Amino acid sequence: MKRRVFQTITGRALDLKWLDAKERDFLAAVQAKYEKEPAWSAFAAWWPKELQRRGLSADSVTHRICQDLEARLGIAQGKVAAPDYRDYLADLIDERYGSRYRFCKATGTDPGHLSRIFAGHSELSLQTLQKILEQLGAALVIEPEKALTERFSQERAVRALAAVAQ
């Protein structure tokens, strides 16, 4: 059996095998709305209300998928900036440690410095970035912009959503 995942624009794989019928129905409605290419602001206003109306949790994978879809629309419509290294790091830290606090505690990283970095008030030195990447079991990869554009595409998200309904 093929593993069903939704891959976010930062590359995080969200496992869909535990979705219940209520969540699948919600994502089917999201897919129908998303395929009509709504305005970013309209989609951003609609999905949280719909999630709440259906009694789904903001901690659910469906919430994370909708956040990702909203970002893709915003990028495609020129309303939102594409993710930068901070977004990739935040996703890795959340995925591997569950929180920035746990990451800082486990690795000895200064939480204040990390907070300033994520707020855009500070930058990482290459040496510090390499240390953090080692702690995350990650690597810095430079790739053509075209590959990133494909990862951010709305079409890729639609294909991933279609896999949920199968």
ROSE-4610 file (N, C-alpha, C; in Angstrom, 1 decimal, always signed):
// ROSE-4610
residu = [M/M/M/K/K/K/R/R/R/R/R/R/V/V/V/F/F/F/Q/Q/Q/T/T/T/I/I/I/T/T/T/G/G/G/R/R/R/A/A/A/L/L/L/D/D/D/L/L/L/K/K/K/W/W/W/L/L/L/D/D/D/A/A/A/K/K/K/E/E/E/R/R/R/D/D/D/F/F/F/L/L/L/A/A/A/A/A/A/V/V/V/Q/Q/Q/A/A/A/K/K/K/Y/Y/Y/E/E/E/K/K/K/E/E/E/P/P/P/A/A/A/W/W/W/S/S/S/A/A/A/F/F/F/A/A/A/A/A/A/W/W/W/W/W/W/P/P/P/K/K/K/E/E/E/L/L/L/Q/Q/Q/R/R/R/R/R/R/G/G/G/L/L/L/S/S/S/A/A/A/D/D/D/S/S/S/V/V/V/T/T/T/H/H/H/R/R/R/I/I/I/C/C/C/Q/Q/Q/D/D/D/L/L/L/E/E/E/A/A/A/R/R/R/L/L/L/G/G/G/I/I/I/A/A/A/Q/Q/Q/G/G/G/K/K/K/V/V/V/A/A/A/A/A/A/P/P/P/D/D/D/Y/Y/Y/R/R/R/D/D/D/Y/Y/Y/L/L/L/A/A/A/D/D/D/L/L/L/I/I/I/D/D/D/E/E/E/R/R/R/Y/Y/Y/G/G/G/S/S/S/R/R/R/Y/Y/Y/R/R/R/F/F/F/C/C/C/K/K/K/A/A/A/T/T/T/G/G/G/T/T/T/D/D/D/P/P/P/G/G/G/H/H/H/L/L/L/S/S/S/R/R/R/I/I/I/F/F/F/A/A/A/G/G/G/H/H/H/S/S/S/E/E/E/L/L/L/S/S/S/L/L/L/Q/Q/Q/T/T/T/L/L/L/Q/Q/Q/K/K/K/I/I/I/L/L/L/E/E/E/Q/Q/Q/L/L/L/G/G/G/A/A/A/A/A/A/L/L/L/V/V/V/I/I/I/E/E/E/P/P/P/E/E/E/K/K/K/A/A/A/L/L/L/T/T/T/E/E/E/R/R/R/F/F/F/S/S/S/Q/Q/Q/E/E/E/R/R/R/A/A/A/V/V/V/R/R/R/A/A/A/L/L/L/A/A/A/A/A/A/V/V/V/A/A/A/Q/Q/Q]
num = [1/1/1/2/2/2/3/3/3/4/4/4/5/5/5/6/6/6/7/7/7/8/8/8/9/9/9/10/10/10/11/11/11/12/12/12/13/13/13/14/14/14/15/15/15/16/16/16/17/17/17/18/18/18/19/19/19/20/20/20/21/21/21/22/22/22/23/23/23/24/24/24/25/25/25/26/26/26/27/27/27/28/28/28/29/29/29/30/30/30/31/31/31/32/32/32/33/33/33/34/34/34/35/35/35/36/36/36/37/37/37/38/38/38/39/39/39/40/40/40/41/41/41/42/42/42/43/43/43/44/44/44/45/45/45/46/46/46/47/47/47/48/48/48/49/49/49/50/50/50/51/51/51/52/52/52/53/53/53/54/54/54/55/55/55/56/56/56/57/57/57/58/58/58/59/59/59/60/60/60/61/61/61/62/62/62/63/63/63/64/64/64/65/65/65/66/66/66/67/67/67/68/68/68/69/69/69/70/70/70/71/71/71/72/72/72/73/73/73/74/74/74/75/75/75/76/76/76/77/77/77/78/78/78/79/79/79/80/80/80/81/81/81/82/82/82/83/83/83/84/84/84/85/85/85/86/86/86/87/87/87/88/88/88/89/89/89/90/90/90/91/91/91/92/92/92/93/93/93/94/94/94/95/95/95/96/96/96/97/97/97/98/98/98/99/99/99/100/100/100/101/101/101/102/102/102/103/103/103/104/104/104/105/105/105/106/106/106/107/107/107/108/108/108/109/109/109/110/110/110/111/111/111/112/112/112/113/113/113/114/114/114/115/115/115/116/116/116/117/117/117/118/118/118/119/119/119/120/120/120/121/121/121/122/122/122/123/123/123/124/124/124/125/125/125/126/126/126/127/127/127/128/128/128/129/129/129/130/130/130/131/131/131/132/132/132/133/133/133/134/134/134/135/135/135/136/136/136/137/137/137/138/138/138/139/139/139/140/140/140/141/141/141/142/142/142/143/143/143/144/144/144/145/145/145/146/146/146/147/147/147/148/148/148/149/149/149/150/150/150/151/151/151/152/152/152/153/153/153/154/154/154/155/155/155/156/156/156/157/157/157/158/158/158/159/159/159/160/160/160/161/161/161/162/162/162/163/163/163/164/164/164/165/165/165/166/166/166]
x = [+0.8/+0.0/+0.9/+0.6/+1.3/+1.1/+2.1/+2.0/+1.5/+0.4/-0.1/+0.4/+1.1/+1.6/+1.3/+1.3/+1.2/+2.5/+3.2/+4.5/+4.3/+4.7/+4.6/+5.7/+5.5/+6.5/+7.9/+8.0/+9.3/+9.8/+9.0/+9.5/+9.0/+8.3/+7.9/+6.8/+6.9/+5.9/+4.9/+3.7/+2.6/+1.9/+1.9/+1.3/-0.2/-0.8/-2.3/-3.0/-2.3/-2.9/-3.9/-3.7/-4.5/-5.7/-5.9/-7.1/-8.4/-9.3/-10.6/-11.6/-12.8/-13.7/-14.1/-14.2/-14.5/-13.4/-12.2/-11.0/-10.9/-11.2/-11.2/-12.2/-13.4/-14.5/-14.1/-13.5/-13.1/-12.1/-11.1/-10.1/-10.7/-11.7/-12.4/-13.0/-13.6/-14.2/-13.1/-12.0/-10.9/-10.4/-10.2/-9.8/-10.7/-12.0/-12.9/-12.8/-12.7/-12.5/-11.2/-10.1/-8.8/-8.6/-9.2/-9.1/-9.8/-10.6/-11.2/-10.3/-9.1/-8.1/-8.7/-9.2/-9.8/-8.7/-9.2/-8.3/-7.6/-6.4/-5.7/-6.4/-6.8/-7.5/-8.8/-9.5/-10.8/-10.6/-9.6/-9.3/-8.8/-7.9/-7.4/-8.5/-9.5/-10.6/-11.6/-11.7/-12.7/-12.3/-11.0/-10.7/-10.7/-10.2/-10.2/-11.7/-12.6/-14.0/-14.6/-14.2/-14.8/-14.2/-13.0/-12.3/-13.1/-13.3/-14.0/-15.4/-16.1/-17.5/-17.7/-16.7/-16.7/-16.2/-15.8/-15.4/-14.0/-13.1/-11.8/-10.8/-9.8/-8.8/-7.8/-7.3/-6.2/-4.9/-4.9/-3.7/-3.6/-4.6/-4.7/-3.8/-3.6/-2.8/-3.6/-4.9/-5.7/-5.4/-5.2/-4.9/-3.5/-2.6/-1.2/-1.3/-2.1/-2.3/-2.9/-3.9/-4.6/-3.6/-2.8/-1.8/-0.9/-0.5/+0.4/-0.3/-1.5/-2.3/-2.4/-2.7/-2.9/-1.6/-0.4/+0.9/+1.1/+0.8/+1.0/+0.2/-1.1/-1.9/-1.3/-0.9/-0.3/+0.9/+1.8/+3.0/+2.6/+1.7/+1.3/+0.7/+0.0/-0.7/+0.1/+1.4/+2.3/+1.9/+1.2/+0.8/+1.7/+2.4/+3.2/+4.6/+5.6/+6.9/+7.1/+8.0/+8.3/+9.1/+9.1/+9.8/+11.3/+11.9/+13.3/+13.9/+15.2/+15.8/+15.2/+14.6/+14.0/+12.8/+12.0/+10.9/+11.3/+12.3/+12.8/+13.3/+14.1/+14.6/+13.4/+12.5/+11.4/+10.6/+10.4/+9.7/+10.5/+11.8/+12.7/+12.7/+12.8/+12.9/+11.5/+10.4/+9.1/+9.0/+9.4/+9.2/+10.1/+11.3/+12.3/+12.2/+11.8/+11.9/+10.5/+9.6/+8.2/+8.1/+9.2/+9.1/+10.5/+10.6/+11.9/+12.5/+11.7/+12.2/+12.9/+12.3/+12.9/+14.2/+14.2/+15.4/+16.5/+16.2/+17.3/+17.8/+16.9/+17.3/+18.2/+17.8/+18.5/+19.9/+20.0/+21.2/+22.1/+21.6/+22.4/+22.4/+21.4/+21.3/+20.6/+21.1/+20.6/+19.2/+18.1/+16.8/+16.5/+17.2/+17.0/+17.5/+18.7/+19.2/+18.4/+17.9/+17.0/+15.7/+15.2/+14.0/+14.2/+15.3/+15.7/+15.8/+16.4/+16.6/+15.2/+14.3/+13.0/+12.1/+12.4/+11.7/+12.3/+13.4/+14.0/+14.9/+15.2/+16.0/+17.5/+17.8/+19.2/+19.4/+20.7/+21.0/+21.9/+21.9/+22.8/+24.1/+25.2/+26.5/+26.5/+27.4/+27.5/+27.9/+28.8/+29.2/+28.1/+27.3/+26.2/+25.1/+24.9/+23.9/+24.4/+25.7/+26.2/+26.0/+26.2/+26.1/+24.6/+23.7/+22.3/+21.8/+22.3/+22.0/+22.5/+23.7/+24.2/+23.3/+22.8/+22.0/+20.6/+20.2/+18.9/+19.1/+20.3/+20.5/+20.1/+20.4/+20.0/+21.3/+21.1/+22.1/+21.6/+22.5/+22.2/+22.3/+21.3/+21.3/+21.0/+21.7/+21.5/+20.9/+19.7/+19.1/+18.6/+18.3/+17.8/+16.4/+16.2/+14.9/+13.7/+13.9/+12.8/+12.3/+13.2/+12.8/+12.0/+12.3/+11.6/+10.2/+10.2/+8.9/+7.9/+8.4/+7.6/+7.1/+7.9/+7.5/+6.5/+6.5/+5.5/+4.2/+4.2/+3.0/+1.7/+0.7/-0.7/-1.0/-0.5/-0.8/-0.3/+0.9/+1.4/+0.6/+0.0/-0.8/-2.1/-2.7/-3.9/-3.7/-2.6/-2.3/-2.2/-1.6/-1.4/-2.8/-3.6/-5.0/-5.8/-5.6/-6.4/-6.0/-4.8/-4.3/-5.1/-5.5/-6.3/-7.6/-8.2/-9.6/-9.6/-8.4/-8.3/-8.6]
y = [-1.2/+0.0/+1.2/+2.2/+3.4/+4.3/+4.9/+5.8/+7.1/+7.6/+8.9/+10.0/+11.0/+12.1/+13.4/+14.5/+15.8/+16.4/+16.9/+17.5/+19.0/+19.7/+21.1/+21.8/+23.1/+23.8/+23.9/+23.6/+23.5/+22.0/+21.1/+19.8/+18.8/+19.3/+18.5/+17.5/+16.3/+15.3/+15.1/+15.4/+15.2/+13.9/+12.9/+11.6/+11.7/+11.2/+11.3/+10.0/+9.0/+7.7/+7.7/+8.6/+8.6/+9.5/+10.1/+11.0/+10.2/+10.8/+10.2/+10.7/+10.1/+10.5/+12.0/+12.5/+14.0/+14.8/+14.5/+15.2/+15.1/+13.9/+13.7/+14.5/+14.5/+15.3/+16.8/+17.3/+18.6/+18.9/+18.0/+18.2/+18.2/+17.4/+17.3/+18.7/+19.3/+20.6/+21.7/+21.5/+22.4/+22.3/+21.1/+20.8/+21.5/+21.3/+21.9/+23.4/+24.0/+25.5/+25.9/+25.2/+25.5/+25.4/+24.4/+24.2/+25.4/+26.1/+27.3/+28.5/+28.3/+29.4/+30.7/+30.6/+31.8/+32.8/+34.0/+35.0/+34.6/+34.9/+34.5/+34.9/+36.1/+36.6/+35.9/+35.6/+34.9/+33.5/+32.8/+31.4/+31.5/+32.5/+32.6/+32.9/+33.6/+33.8/+32.6/+31.9/+30.8/+29.5/+29.0/+27.7/+27.7/+28.7/+28.5/+28.4/+29.2/+29.2/+27.8/+27.3/+26.0/+24.9/+25.0/+24.0/+24.0/+25.2/+25.3/+24.9/+25.2/+24.9/+23.4/+22.7/+21.2/+20.5/+21.3/+20.8/+20.1/+20.6/+20.0/+20.9/+20.2/+20.9/+21.7/+22.8/+23.6/+22.9/+21.8/+20.9/+19.8/+19.7/+18.6/+18.8/+17.7/+17.8/+18.6/+18.6/+19.4/+20.9/+21.3/+22.7/+23.1/+22.2/+22.4/+22.4/+21.5/+21.5/+22.8/+23.3/+24.5/+25.7/+25.7/+26.8/+26.8/+25.6/+25.4/+25.9/+25.5/+25.8/+27.4/+27.9/+29.4/+30.1/+29.6/+30.1/+30.0/+28.9/+28.7/+29.7/+29.9/+30.8/+32.2/+32.6/+33.9/+34.1/+33.1/+33.2/+33.3/+32.5/+32.5/+33.9/+34.5/+35.8/+37.0/+36.7/+37.8/+38.6/+37.9/+38.5/+38.1/+37.0/+36.4/+36.1/+36.3/+36.0/+34.5/+33.9/+32.5/+32.2/+31.0/+30.7/+31.0/+31.4/+31.5/+30.5/+30.6/+29.6/+29.5/+30.5/+30.5/+29.6/+29.6/+28.8/+27.3/+27.0/+25.6/+25.1/+26.0/+25.6/+25.5/+26.4/+26.3/+24.9/+24.6/+23.3/+22.1/+22.1/+21.0/+20.9/+22.1/+22.1/+21.5/+22.0/+21.5/+20.0/+19.6/+18.2/+17.3/+17.7/+16.8/+17.0/+18.2/+18.4/+18.8/+19.1/+19.5/+20.9/+21.6/+23.0/+23.6/+24.9/+25.6/+25.5/+25.6/+25.5/+24.1/+23.0/+21.7/+21.6/+22.2/+22.2/+22.9/+24.1/+24.9/+24.2/+23.6/+22.9/+21.7/+20.9/+19.7/+20.0/+21.1/+21.4/+22.5/+23.2/+24.3/+25.6/+25.6/+26.8/+27.9/+29.1/+30.3/+30.6/+30.4/+30.7/+32.1/+33.1/+34.5/+34.8/+34.2/+34.4/+33.7/+32.5/+31.8/+32.6/+33.2/+34.0/+35.2/+35.9/+37.0/+36.7/+35.5/+35.0/+34.8/+34.1/+33.8/+35.1/+36.1/+37.3/+38.2/+37.8/+38.6/+39.7/+39.7/+40.8/+40.4/+39.2/+38.8/+37.7/+37.5/+36.5/+35.4/+34.3/+33.2/+33.3/+33.2/+33.0/+31.7/+31.5/+30.2/+29.1/+29.5/+28.5/+28.1/+29.0/+28.6/+27.9/+28.3/+27.5/+26.1/+25.9/+24.5/+23.7/+24.3/+23.6/+23.2/+24.1/+23.8/+22.7/+22.8/+21.8/+20.4/+20.4/+19.1/+18.5/+19.4/+19.0/+18.5/+19.0/+18.6/+17.4/+17.0/+16.0/+16.4/+17.7/+18.3/+18.9/+19.3/+19.8/+21.0/+21.9/+23.1/+22.6/+22.9/+22.5/+23.7/+23.9/+25.0/+24.4/+24.9/+24.3/+25.4/+25.1/+26.1/+26.6/+27.9/+28.5/+27.8/+27.2/+26.5/+25.3/+24.6/+23.5/+24.0/+25.1/+25.7/+26.2/+26.8/+27.2/+26.1/+24.9/+23.7/+23.3/+23.3/+22.9/+23.8/+25.1/+26.1/+26.1/+25.3/+25.5/+25.0/+25.7/+25.3/+23.9/+23.6/+22.3/+21.2/+21.3/+20.3/+20.0/+21.1/+20.9/+20.2/+20.6/+20.0/+18.5/+18.1/+16.6/+15.9/+16.6/+16.0/+15.8/+16.8/+16.8/+15.7/+15.5/+14.5/+13.1/+12.9/+11.6/+11.3/+12.3/+12.1/+11.4/+11.8/+11.3/+9.9/+9.4/+8.1/+7.0]
z = [+0.0/+0.0/+0.0/-0.8/-1.0/+0.2/+0.8/+1.9/+1.4/+2.1/+1.7/+2.5/+1.9/+2.6/+1.8/+2.6/+2.0/+2.3/+1.2/+1.5/+1.4/+2.5/+2.6/+1.7/+1.6/+0.7/+1.3/+2.6/+3.2/+3.2/+2.6/+2.5/+3.6/+4.5/+5.6/+5.1/+5.5/+5.0/+6.1/+5.8/+6.8/+6.5/+7.4/+7.2/+7.2/+6.2/+6.1/+6.5/+6.9/+7.1/+8.3/+9.2/+10.4/+10.3/+9.1/+9.0/+9.1/+9.9/+10.0/+8.9/+8.9/+7.8/+7.8/+9.0/+9.2/+8.6/+8.9/+8.3/+6.8/+6.3/+4.9/+4.2/+4.8/+4.2/+4.2/+5.2/+5.3/+4.2/+4.1/+3.0/+1.6/+1.4/+0.1/-0.2/+0.9/+0.7/+0.4/+1.1/+0.9/-0.5/-1.0/-2.3/-3.4/-3.2/-4.1/-4.2/-3.0/-2.9/-3.5/-3.2/-3.6/-5.2/-5.7/-7.2/-8.0/-7.4/-8.0/-8.0/-7.4/-7.3/-6.7/-5.5/-4.8/-4.5/-4.3/-3.8/-2.5/-2.3/-1.1/+0.2/+0.2/+1.4/+1.7/+0.6/+0.8/+1.3/+0.8/+1.3/+2.7/+3.0/+4.4/+5.4/+5.0/+5.9/+6.0/+4.9/+4.9/+5.7/+5.4/+6.0/+7.5/+8.2/+9.7/+10.2/+9.6/+10.0/+9.7/+8.6/+8.2/+9.1/+9.4/+10.3/+11.6/+12.2/+13.5/+13.4/+12.3/+12.1/+12.1/+11.6/+11.5/+12.8/+13.7/+15.0/+15.0/+14.0/+13.9/+14.7/+15.2/+16.0/+15.3/+15.9/+15.3/+15.4/+16.2/+16.3/+15.3/+14.4/+13.5/+12.3/+11.6/+10.3/+9.3/+9.4/+8.4/+8.6/+9.8/+10.0/+9.3/+9.5/+8.9/+7.4/+6.8/+5.4/+4.9/+5.5/+5.1/+5.2/+6.3/+6.4/+5.2/+4.8/+3.6/+2.3/+2.2/+1.0/+0.9/+2.0/+2.1/+1.7/+2.2/+1.8/+0.3/-0.3/-1.7/-2.5/-2.1/-2.8/-2.7/-1.5/-1.3/-2.1/-2.2/-3.0/-4.5/-5.0/-6.4/-6.7/-5.8/-6.1/-5.7/-5.3/-5.0/-3.7/-2.8/-1.5/-0.3/-0.5/+0.6/+0.0/+0.8/+0.4/+0.5/-0.4/-0.4/+0.9/+1.4/+2.6/+2.5/+3.6/+3.6/+4.6/+4.8/+5.6/+7.0/+7.6/+8.9/+8.9/+7.8/+7.7/+7.7/+7.0/+6.9/+8.2/+8.9/+10.2/+11.2/+11.2/+12.2/+12.0/+10.7/+10.5/+10.9/+10.7/+11.1/+12.6/+13.3/+14.8/+15.3/+14.8/+15.2/+15.0/+13.8/+13.5/+14.4/+14.6/+15.3/+16.9/+17.3/+18.8/+19.4/+18.6/+19.0/+19.4/+19.8/+20.1/+20.1/+19.9/+20.0/+21.3/+22.4/+23.7/+23.9/+23.5/+23.7/+22.8/+21.7/+20.8/+21.5/+22.0/+22.7/+23.9/+24.7/+25.9/+25.6/+24.5/+24.1/+23.5/+22.8/+22.1/+22.6/+23.7/+24.2/+23.4/+22.5/+21.7/+22.5/+22.4/+23.1/+22.6/+23.5/+23.0/+22.6/+23.3/+22.9/+21.5/+21.2/+19.8/+18.8/+19.1/+18.1/+17.9/+19.0/+18.9/+18.0/+18.2/+17.4/+15.9/+15.6/+14.3/+13.6/+14.3/+13.7/+13.6/+14.4/+14.3/+13.2/+12.6/+11.6/+12.1/+13.4/+14.0/+14.1/+13.7/+13.7/+12.6/+12.3/+11.3/+11.9/+11.3/+11.8/+11.0/+11.8/+11.1/+10.4/+9.4/+8.7/+9.7/+10.6/+11.6/+12.5/+13.0/+13.8/+13.1/+11.8/+11.0/+10.8/+10.5/+10.4/+11.7/+12.8/+14.1/+14.3/+14.0/+14.1/+13.2/+11.9/+10.9/+11.4/+11.9/+12.4/+13.5/+14.4/+15.5/+15.0/+13.9/+13.3/+12.3/+12.1/+11.1/+9.7/+9.4/+8.1/+7.4/+6.2/+5.4/+4.6/+4.3/+3.5/+2.0/+1.3/-0.1/-1.0/-2.0/-2.9/-4.2/-4.6/-5.8/-6.7/-7.9/-8.9/-8.4/-8.7/-8.3/-8.9/-10.1/-10.8/-10.0/-9.3/-8.5/-7.3/-6.8/-5.7/-6.1/-7.3/-7.9/-8.0/-8.4/-8.6/-7.2/-6.2/-4.8/-4.3/-4.6/-4.1/-4.9/-6.0/-6.9/-6.4/-6.8/-6.4/-7.0/-8.2/-8.9/-8.0/-7.5/-6.6/-5.4/-4.8/-3.7/-4.1/-5.2/-5.7/-5.9/-6.4/-6.6/-5.3/-4.3/-3.0/-2.3/-2.5/-1.9/-2.6/-3.8/-4.6/-4.0/-3.6/-3.0/-1.7/-1.0/+0.2/-0.1/-1.1/-1.5/-2.0/-2.5/-3.1/-2.1]
